[in-house]
């Protein structure tokens, strides 16, 4: 599958940031969405990182940085603690994209 280029906007900082974050989300989902379940749990690199771990990590990072640190939401800490407990890649992707 060909790589897509990030959006180029002549917009304000907020719009540019949101567009870039959406591009990053879509890029990750596009690259892992069709991975079979067993492949999502198998390390693909020497560090032991798996696709499942990567999606969980990105979900937690987005909640922490955007909801807690930038938006100041108190309830997001609990959400961050429980985010990504699913062990099925498709469930994580569907949950993060609102499908």
C-alpha positions in Angstrom: 0.0 0.0 0.0 1.4 3.4 -0.9 2.3 5.9 1.8 0.1 9.0 2.0 1.6 12.4 2.5 0.6 14.5 5.5 -1.9 17.3 5.0 -0.6 20.7 4.1 -2.9 23.4 5.5 -2.9 27.1 5.4 -4.9 27.2 8.6 -4.5 28.2 12.3 -2.4 26.2 14.7 -5.3 24.3 16.2 -6.7 23.2 12.8 -3.2 22.2 11.6 -2.5 20.2 14.8 -5.9 18.4 14.6 -5.4 17.6 10.9 -1.9 16.2 11.6 -3.1 14.1 14.6 -5.9 12.7 12.5 -3.4 11.9 9.7 -1.2 10.0 12.2 -4.2 8.1 13.6 -5.3 7.1 10.1 -1.8 6.1 9.1 -1.4 3.8 12.1 -4.8 2.2 11.6 -4.2 1.8 7.8 -0.9 0.0 8.5 -2.2 -2.4 11.2 -5.9 -2.9 10.4 -5.5 -6.0 8.2 -3.0 -7.8 10.4 -4.2 -11.2 11.4 -4.7 -11.7 15.2 -1.7 -13.9 15.8 0.6 -11.5 13.8 -0.5 -8.6 16.0 1.0 -10.4 19.0 4.2 -11.5 17.4 7.3 -9.2 17.8 8.3 -7.9 14.4 11.5 -6.2 15.6 14.4 -7.0 18.0 12.9 -4.8 20.8 10.0 -7.1 21.1 7.4 -4.5 20.1 4.2 -5.9 18.7 1.4 -4.2 16.7 -1.0 -4.8 19.6 1.4 -3.1 22.0 2.0 -0.2 19.6 -1.8 0.5 19.2 -2.3 0.3 23.0 0.7 2.7 23.6 -0.6 5.2 21.1 -4.1 5.1 22.6 -2.7 5.8 26.1 -0.4 8.5 24.9 -3.1 10.4 23.1 -5.4 10.2 26.1 -2.6 11.4 28.4 -1.3 14.2 26.3 -4.5 15.5 24.7 -7.2 14.8 27.3 -5.2 15.2 30.6 -2.3 17.5 29.9 -3.8 19.8 27.2 -7.5 19.7 28.0 -7.1 19.3 31.7 -9.8 16.6 32.0 -9.8 15.0 35.4 -11.7 11.9 34.4 -9.2 11.1 31.6 -6.7 9.7 34.1 -9.1 6.8 34.8 -9.7 6.4 31.1 -6.0 6.3 30.4 -5.5 3.6 33.0 -8.1 1.4 31.4 -7.6 2.3 27.7 -6.3 -0.4 25.4 -7.0 -3.4 27.7 -8.5 -5.2 24.8 -6.3 -7.9 23.4 -7.8 -8.0 20.0 -6.3 -5.5 17.5 -9.6 -5.0 15.7 -11.4 -4.0 19.0 -8.7 -1.5 19.8 -8.8 0.0 16.3 -12.6 0.2 16.3 -12.6 1.7 19.8 -10.1 4.4 18.9 -11.8 5.4 15.7 -15.4 5.3 17.0 -16.5 2.6 14.5 
